[in-house]
Structure formats: C-alpha cells, structure tokens
Amino acid sequence: MYRGVYIKKVKQKKQVTMRRIFLTAISLVIGVVATMAQPKAGTFSIIPRLGVAIAKVTGDKVYTNLASAYGDATHSNYKPGLMAGVDFEYQFSDMLAASIGAYYSRQGERFDDVKEAHDMSTKQWNEVRDWKQHHDYVNVPLMASAYVADNLALKVGVQVGFNVDGKMEYTEASFVRDQAGVGSTESVKKIKGDVKLKKVDFAIPVGISYEYMNVILDARYNIGLTKVYDNIDGKNSVFTFSAGYRFSL
C-alpha cells in the first residue's frame, strides 16, 4: 500500500514537471514569434546597416592615348565598395512604413584593360590596366515600405547623394621585345589622381527587404537621374545589398 502511494506521488511530480516544461516551451515559442513579427503600428525604429554597393557609371568610356590611336575605348564596369549607415523608420500601419536614412557609400566604376595592338615585328608596346575610380557619397534616401506578406516589404523612394571625394588609379606598363622575340617589361607606373564629380546626385531607389528576428536583409537598385560628371552623360547605376538590425523604441 505504501509503495503504491509512493509511485502515485512520483507520477504526479513527473506530470507537474512535464506541464512546466510544456508551458515554458510554449512561452519561448510565443516569444520567438513575437520577435519575428514586423513592427506594430506606431512603432519607431532605428536600423543600423552594413553592406556592399556594386556600382558603375552608365555609358562612361575612357579614351587613353593607346585607345584613341586605334579608335577604341575602355568601357565602364561594375565595381564593389563598402556601404554603411542607419535608417530611422516609423510604422504607420500593419502594411505601410516610411523611413529616412543616411549612408556612406563607396561607388565608382572600373574599366577594361587597354592593350596597344602589336605583332611580332613590334619592338615596343604599352598597356593600361587595373583602372578604378572611387566615388564616395553620403546618400540620404527617403523610402516608403509596403508589406506584401509577413515580414516581406517592397520599397520605393527618392534619394539625394552628396559627393565627398573622387579618386582614380591605374597601372601603365610598357614592354619591349628582344631579338629572339621574347617580351619583357621595361617600366611599370602606378598613376593616381583626383576625379571631378558633380557635388549632388539624385536617384530613385527601388528594392525589397525581409525581416527575421529583428535582422533585416535588404536589396535595392538605385536608378540614377542626374549626370555624374559635368561633361559626360553617364549616370550612377548602383545595386546595394545590406543587413541591418532593428532597435524598436
């Protein structure tokens, strides 16, 4: 009889323990779901971001002495650079939010290598390679976000960018061929200089973002509206990919 009572008490303790474990698990799940949910209406958030900007200047060409001599040019290509900044966002409703941000963005472009045409009879020829331009901006985007599904938002807005620096660098090399027809490097020069850019740039950013446990993955394309240079029609074409963390106040 005593043994039966003891076993019954042990079973009751196990049942209480299992209930506590179950309730604790339910609380944790509710807590995780709450952190996964998008902000409620009336929420103000600060969202620091870090990512990469992949940029070029549309339609830009560089005519080097080598290229102009042969009627050719080196064309602009996309170049990656760092972007970092912060967004200040207000959630108007379950489906609509607006934000203003400030980002440092290293944009610019790179160019294809240019090699002087030559054949076996040529004793000397030249190359221009590794041409890169770094265009540093402070961008201020004003964005509207529409939530089309849980935690998934489509974004569109306007952006003004302020140019703070412009640099260029490339390598110029010359080669000679000996009597045996073997080429060897004669000289290599690293060229660096400043690039004159327009001080203000306007763009239309469009993008998409997804949020999970306050971490926000964001992808945008910035459509350039204004010329980058005074004397060239090229405009900024920039893809950005970033990760941010939401601090709700």
C-alpha positions as CSV (number, residue, x, y, z in Angstrom):
1,M,0.0,0.0,0.0
2,Y,2.8,2.4,1.0
3,R,4.6,1.5,-2.2
4,G,1.5,2.3,-4.4
5,V,1.1,5.7,-2.8
6,Y,4.8,6.5,-3.4
7,I,4.6,5.5,-7.0
8,K,1.4,7.7,-7.4
9,K,3.2,10.7,-5.9
10,V,6.2,10.2,-8.3
11,K,3.9,10.1,-11.3
12,Q,2.2,13.3,-10.1
13,K,5.5,15.0,-9.8
14,K,6.5,13.9,-13.3
15,Q,3.2,15.2,-14.6
16,V,3.8,18.6,-13.0
17,T,7.3,18.7,-14.3
18,M,6.1,17.9,-17.8
19,R,3.5,20.6,-17.6
20,R,6.1,23.2,-16.6
21,I,8.4,22.1,-19.4
22,F,5.5,22.3,-21.9
23,L,4.4,25.8,-20.7
24,T,8.0,27.0,-20.8
25,A,8.4,25.8,-24.4
26,I,5.1,27.5,-25.3
27,S,6.3,30.7,-23.8
28,L,9.6,30.5,-25.7
29,V,7.7,29.9,-29.0
30,I,5.4,32.8,-28.3
31,G,8.5,35.0,-27.6
32,V,10.2,33.9,-30.8
33,V,7.1,34.5,-32.9
34,A,6.8,38.0,-31.3
35,T,10.3,38.9,-32.2
36,M,9.8,37.6,-35.8
37,A,6.7,39.7,-36.4
38,Q,7.0,43.0,-38.2
39,P,6.6,46.2,-36.1
40,K,3.2,47.2,-34.9
41,A,1.6,50.4,-36.0
42,G,3.0,53.4,-34.1
43,T,6.5,51.8,-33.7
44,F,9.6,54.0,-34.2
45,S,12.8,52.1,-35.0
46,I,16.5,52.8,-35.5
47,I,18.1,50.4,-38.0
48,P,21.9,50.4,-38.5
49,R,23.1,48.8,-41.7
50,L,26.2,47.4,-43.2
51,G,26.6,46.1,-46.7
52,V,28.1,46.4,-50.2
53,A,27.4,48.8,-53.1
54,I,28.0,47.5,-56.6
55,A,28.3,50.5,-58.9
56,K,29.2,51.8,-62.3
57,V,28.5,54.9,-64.4
58,T,26.3,54.1,-67.3
59,G,27.7,54.8,-70.8
60,D,31.0,56.0,-69.5
61,K,34.1,55.4,-71.6
62,V,37.8,56.3,-71.1
63,Y,39.9,57.2,-74.2
64,T,43.5,56.7,-73.3
65,N,46.3,57.6,-75.6
66,L,46.5,54.0,-76.6
67,A,42.8,53.7,-77.3
68,S,42.4,56.9,-79.2
69,A,45.3,55.9,-81.5
70,Y,43.3,52.8,-82.6
71,G,39.8,54.3,-82.4
72,D,38.8,52.2,-79.4
73,A,38.0,52.9,-75.7
74,T,37.7,51.1,-72.4
75,H,34.2,50.8,-71.0
76,S,32.8,51.2,-67.5
77,N,32.1,48.0,-65.5
78,Y,30.6,47.4,-62.0
79,K,32.8,47.7,-59.0
80,P,32.1,46.7,-55.4
81,G,32.5,49.0,-52.5
82,L,31.5,49.4,-48.8
83,M,28.3,50.9,-47.7
84,A,27.2,51.6,-44.1
85,G,24.7,53.8,-42.4
86,V,21.4,54.0,-40.4
87,D,17.7,54.2,-41.1
88,F,15.0,55.9,-38.9
89,E,11.7,54.2,-39.6
90,Y,8.1,54.8,-38.5
91,Q,5.4,52.1,-38.9
92,F,2.2,53.9,-39.9
93,S,0.1,50.7,-40.1
94,D,0.5,46.9,-40.5
95,M,1.1,47.4,-44.2
96,L,2.9,50.7,-44.5
97,A,6.1,52.2,-43.1
98,A,8.3,55.2,-44.0
99,S,12.0,55.8,-43.3
100,I,14.8,58.3,-43.8
101,G,18.4,57.2,-43.8
102,A,22.0,58.4,-44.1
103,Y,24.6,56.1,-45.7
104,Y,28.2,56.3,-46.6
105,S,28.6,54.6,-49.9
106,R,31.8,53.9,-51.9
107,Q,30.6,53.8,-55.5
108,G,32.5,54.5,-58.7
109,E,33.5,52.2,-61.6
110,R,36.3,50.2,-63.1
111,F,37.4,49.9,-66.8
112,D,38.6,47.1,-69.1
113,D,42.3,46.9,-69.7
114,V,43.7,48.6,-72.9
115,K,46.5,46.9,-74.8
116,E,48.2,48.5,-77.7
117,A,47.9,46.5,-80.9
118,H,51.2,44.9,-81.9
119,D,52.6,41.9,-83.8
120,M,56.0,40.1,-83.8
121,S,57.7,42.9,-85.7
122,T,56.8,45.5,-83.0
123,K,59.7,46.2,-80.7
124,Q,57.7,48.1,-78.1
125,W,54.1,48.3,-76.9
126,N,52.1,49.6,-74.0
127,E,49.2,48.7,-71.7
128,V,46.8,50.4,-69.4
129,R,45.3,48.1,-66.8
130,D,43.5,47.9,-63.4
131,W,41.8,51.3,-63.9
132,K,39.5,52.0,-61.0
133,Q,37.6,55.1,-59.8
134,H,36.3,55.5,-56.3
135,H,33.4,57.9,-55.9
136,D,32.5,58.4,-52.2
137,Y,29.0,59.6,-51.4
138,V,26.8,60.3,-48.4
139,N,23.4,59.2,-49.6
140,V,20.1,60.2,-47.9
141,P,17.2,58.0,-49.0
142,L,13.5,58.7,-48.2
143,M,11.7,55.4,-48.5
144,A,8.1,54.0,-48.4
145,S,7.8,50.3,-47.5
146,A,4.6,48.3,-48.3
147,Y,4.3,44.9,-46.6
148,V,3.0,42.4,-49.1
149,A,3.4,39.4,-46.8
150,D,4.6,38.7,-43.2
151,N,8.0,40.4,-42.8
152,L,8.3,40.9,-46.6
153,A,8.3,44.5,-47.8
154,L,8.6,46.2,-51.2
155,K,10.3,49.6,-51.2
156,V,10.4,52.7,-53.3
157,G,11.6,56.3,-52.7
158,V,13.8,59.2,-53.6
159,Q,17.4,59.7,-52.7
160,V,19.8,62.6,-52.7
161,G,23.5,61.9,-52.6
162,F,26.4,64.3,-51.7
163,N,29.8,63.6,-53.2
164,V,32.6,63.9,-50.7
165,D,35.5,62.5,-52.7
166,G,36.6,61.2,-56.1
167,K,39.8,59.3,-56.8
168,M,41.2,57.3,-59.8
169,E,44.1,54.9,-60.1
170,Y,45.5,52.7,-62.9
171,T,48.7,51.0,-63.9
172,E,50.6,52.0,-67.1
173,A,53.1,49.4,-68.4
174,S,55.5,49.4,-71.4
175,F,57.1,46.3,-72.9
176,V,60.0,45.7,-75.3
177,R,60.8,42.7,-77.4
178,D,64.3,41.4,-77.8
179,Q,65.9,39.9,-80.9
180,A,64.6,36.4,-80.0
181,G,61.1,37.8,-80.0
182,V,60.7,37.5,-76.2
183,G,58.8,40.3,-74.5
184,S,60.0,41.8,-71.2
185,T,58.7,44.6,-69.0
186,E,60.5,47.9,-69.5
187,S,58.6,50.0,-67.0
188,V,55.5,50.0,-64.8
189,K,54.0,53.1,-63.4
190,K,51.1,53.5,-60.9
191,I,49.1,56.5,-61.7
192,K,46.8,58.2,-59.1
193,G,44.8,61.3,-59.2
194,D,41.6,63.2,-58.3
195,V,38.3,62.9,-60.2
196,K,36.0,65.9,-60.6
197,L,32.4,64.9,-59.9
198,K,29.1,66.8,-59.6
199,K,28.5,67.6,-55.9
200,V,24.9,66.4,-55.8
201,D,23.3,63.3,-57.2
202,F,19.6,62.3,-57.4
203,A,18.3,58.7,-57.7
204,I,15.2,56.6,-57.3
205,P,15.8,53.6,-55.1
206,V,13.6,50.5,-55.5
207,G,14.0,47.3,-53.5
208,I,12.8,44.5,-51.3
209,S,13.5,43.5,-47.7
210,Y,12.8,40.6,-45.4
211,E,12.9,40.6,-41.6
212,Y,13.6,37.7,-39.3
213,M,14.1,38.1,-35.5
214,N,14.9,41.8,-36.0
215,V,17.5,41.1,-38.6
216,I,16.6,42.8,-41.9
217,L,18.1,41.7,-45.3
218,D,17.7,44.5,-47.8
219,A,18.4,44.7,-51.6
220,R,18.0,47.8,-53.7
221,Y,18.7,49.2,-57.1
222,N,19.3,53.0,-57.3
223,I,18.3,54.4,-60.6
224,G,20.5,57.5,-61.3
225,L,18.6,60.6,-62.5
226,T,21.4,63.1,-62.9
227,K,24.8,63.2,-64.5
228,V,27.9,62.2,-62.5
229,Y,30.3,64.4,-64.5
230,D,29.7,67.9,-66.0
231,N,30.9,66.9,-69.4
232,I,29.7,63.3,-69.7
233,D,26.1,62.0,-69.8
234,G,26.8,59.0,-67.6
235,K,24.6,58.4,-64.5
236,N,25.1,56.2,-61.4
237,S,23.8,52.7,-61.6
238,V,24.1,51.1,-58.1
239,F,23.0,47.8,-56.6
240,T,23.1,47.6,-52.8
241,F,22.9,44.6,-50.5
242,S,22.8,45.1,-46.8
243,A,22.0,43.6,-43.4
244,G,20.5,45.6,-40.6
245,Y,19.2,45.2,-37.1
246,R,16.0,46.8,-35.8
247,F,16.0,48.6,-32.4
248,S,12.4,49.4,-31.7
249,L,11.8,52.3,-29.3
